[in-house]
Amino acid sequence: MRIKKIINIILFNIIFTLFLFLLLISLIFIIEIISGRYLSKNKLDCAYLHCNANYNYKNRSRENTIKGDLSVFYQINYKKDEYGFRGRRKSISDIDILTIGGSTTDEKFLNYKDTWSEQLEEKFKIVGKDIDVVNAGIDGQSSHGHIWSLKNWFPKIKGFKTKYIIFYMGINENLKETSSNKHDLEIENSTIKAKIKFYIQRNNGFLYKIYNIFAKKYYNLFMNQGYNPLYPEYSKILKKEFIPTYKQKSNLKKNLNHIVKLSKKIDAIPIFVTQRTLFWKKENNQILIANNVKTYNKSYYHFEKFVSDTIIEFCAEHNVLCIDVFNNVQFKLDDFFELAHTTHKGSQKIADFIFEKLTKVYNF
């Protein structure tokens, strides 16, 4: 009888503990749902947009890294407002130019004054124009992500208004009919663990907010752009590794058309700017590719050229302004950290070229 009584006590304690555990999990789930954004269609996806970001990074300049002086750092303060915008000065209804793109627009590895968006604004200041250029870049976004922003970001901001939207795009494109990029919020092929993490982040409830508090307090953030500059060895292209299809062109044009329609829906004028990297260069009318640092098994020149040509062709067909950086801006090695992301020098060249072309077409 004594053994039976002990077993009953143990079973009771196990069942009671399980009950308390399930009660706690249920309570956490209810609080998470109530505190998050899934119950409200009008709340911003701030985990994705990094609303109210205020991070301090440490980075080394490309010049010091090449010299071998690894002891010199410079501080980067990365800030965004409550809407997820970087560098906004005017009210949310008085934005002049919104810049959209991937990490090459966000440029979180540069202080804001050194980004091409802010340097473009500075160009207007020099000629006496008070033009607010606001950065809405999101790392990794392709045209699929830009469509998401036009559907699920800007329309949710009460009173949002911008006159122009500059889409600096090209190197992130996947050319598929639907997104396959986690940066564009595509997670269909992710693991169960990754999906759970994704939905907790996207909900932006109390669990993610608690995580953010501890992450900001105890996690020392470093940026890796600029730490290891690539040293390209350029040579002739041996074979054309990227051969585009009609379907890929059709997919990209379809997305571009969607972007134009969504931009006009919020009364903004869309402007496309093509991109290029230094994974290739033109020398003596010959295209050379950095074969020793080629990544992602991608033929950068042929891929970038195809995307650029498609964007330019689309702009001509639909009477949209296209600013062709791909074919017209000559970059040098010190204009990039690692052949894809520009230093302040490279960003200056982008800003100068966009300013020159913009002011020839539009009277600011």
Helices and strands as residue ranges (DSSP letters): H 2-35, H 46-49, E 54-59, H 62-67, E 74-79, E 95-101, H 103-106, G 112-114, H 116-126, E 133-135, H 143-152, G 154-156, E 162-169, G 182-184, H 192-203, H 206-218, E 234-236, H 246-265, E 269-274, E 280-283, E 286-290, G 291-293, H 300-318, E 321-323, H 325-328, G 333-335, H 344-361
